[in-house]
């Protein structure tokens, strides 16, 4: 579990005069809207998602309609399911993330999870570059924080402020310039 200042990051999108919704819901609204779903169908799915997670704060159909109207079609493409090579051809992911993205999508399928969105793949990839020692499951919590904050339009938290407090014996290895990778070494950043 992430420690530090994560507890202070709520991901809420509150504006003056209106109660906000959690950034997780905003991200899910966009993912489902990218599938072409209408507000009623999205509301039904979010109720199911909330019940499965023990949450009772799923947004109403009216709120979903408001958020759906507020996103541009160009931005909505980033919340669509990841498909190779289309995401790369559309410029939504760089080509050098292709192997990582395909491996992550396979991982989701093996876990019985829905195909990840392009934006979710992108955040997994970014975090894997910064923290290559994390597994896909460990990255998922970080990805959810960044997706929620981004969807809420809030400033991104510093990754170092979200870093878990490791006992010294369990701390991940730190890269030093003397540890240049040797030719033929497997690059852990390319696979979840």
N, C-alpha and C positions, 0 to 999 in steps of 0.2 A: 504494500500500500504506500502511496506517496505521502510524504511528510512535509514539514516546513510550512510555507505560506499557502499551500493548496487549499487548506480549510477556509482561507479568506476569499478564495475565488469562487463566487457563486454562479457566475455565468448568467445572471439575470439580466433581462433586457428592459427593465422598468424605465418608463419615461414619466415625466411629471404628469400627475393626474390619472395615470393608468397603472394597474398592477402589471408587473412584468412576468414573463414566463422564462423558465430555465432555458439556457442556451442549448441544452441537449434536445429539447422539443423543437426549437427553431431549426436545428440541423436536420432532425427527422422529418419535419414538415417539408423542407427543401428536397430531401432525398425522395420522398414519396411524390411530391409535386413533379419532380423530374421524370417520374414514370408516367406522368399524364393523369394522375389521380385527382379527383375533385375533392373539395373540402369535406364533404360528408364521408367519403370513403377513407380519407386521411384520418378524420376524427375517430372513426370506428377502429382503425388499425392502432392509433395511438392509445386508445383505451385498452386494447389488448396488450400492447407493449407495456403500458403502465401497470396493468394487473399482474403481468408476468414478473415485473420488477418490484412489486409491492408499493407502487407509487399511486397517489391519488390526485396528482397535479397536472394531468393531461389537459392540454388547452381545448377550449370549446371550438365548435365549428366556425363560429363568428371570428374568433381570434385567428384560426387557421386561414380563413378567407382573407383577412387583413394582411397576414404575413405573405401569403401566396401572391397577392397583388403587389406587394412591395419588392419583389425580387425580379431583376431583369432576366430575360430568357438566356442571355449570354452567360450570366452567373449560374443559372440553374443547370447548365451543362456540366459544371464541376461536381454537382451533387448526383448526377446520373450514375448508374452502375458502371464499374470499370469493365471495359471490353478492349482486348488487344486485337488489332493494332489501332483501332479507332481513336482511343484516347491520345495516343502519340501523334497520329495523323492530324488530329484537331488541335495539337499544341497544348493539351491539358496536362500532359506529363512528358518529361524529357525521355528520349529514347534510351538513355543509359539507365533508366529506372525500370525498363521492361522486364528483365529477369526477376528483379525483386518483386515487381507488381504481380507477375504471373505466379510466383511462389507464394506470395501472400494470399492471392485469390484461391489457390489450391488449398492452402492452410484453412481458410474460412470454410471451404466446401467440406474438408475432412472433419471439421468441427461441427458440421451441420448448421452453419450460419449462412445467412443470405450473402450474396455477392457484395463486396464492399463498394462504396462509391469512389469515384475518382479522387475526390477531396480526401477521403479517409486513407486511400492508398498513398496519396501525396504526403500526408502527415506521418504515416508510418515510415515512409522512406526518409523523410527529413529527420525524424527522430533517430532512425537507425544510423544515419550518418553521424549524428552527434553523440549517440550512445549505442555503439555497435554490440555491447555486451548484453543488451536487453533482448529477451525473447519476445515473440509476437504478443503473448499474453501480457507481459510486463509493459510493453509499449502501448497496449490498448487503452490503459487508464490515462496515460499521457495524451494519447490521440484524442480521447473524449474531452479532456480539459481544453486542448487547443481548438477543437471543432466548436465547442460550446462558446468559448471566448470569441472566436472569429465570427460565429453566427450572431452573437450578441453585439458585435461592433465595439468590443472593449479592447484595450491595449493587451498585447500578449504578455503573459508572465515570463520572467527570466527563467530559462530551463534550470539554471543553477539554484534558483530559489525553490524549485520543485524536487530537487535531488533528494532521494531518500537518505536517511541517516544510517550509514552502514557501520557496523563494528569494523575496526581496522583489519581484522582477519578476513572479513568478507568483502572488503572494498574492491571495486573493479580495478583492473590494471589501468594505469594512466599512461597515455602515449608520451614518449619522450623522443626527441629527434634521433637519438642514438639507436633506436629500435626500428630502423627502416625495414619495411617488409622485403624479404628475399624473393627473387624471381621464382615462380612456381608455387609460392605460398597461396593457400586458399584465402580469399577475401571474405571475411564473415559478414561484411555489410551487404552482400548481394543476395542473401537469403534470410527469410524470417526465421 
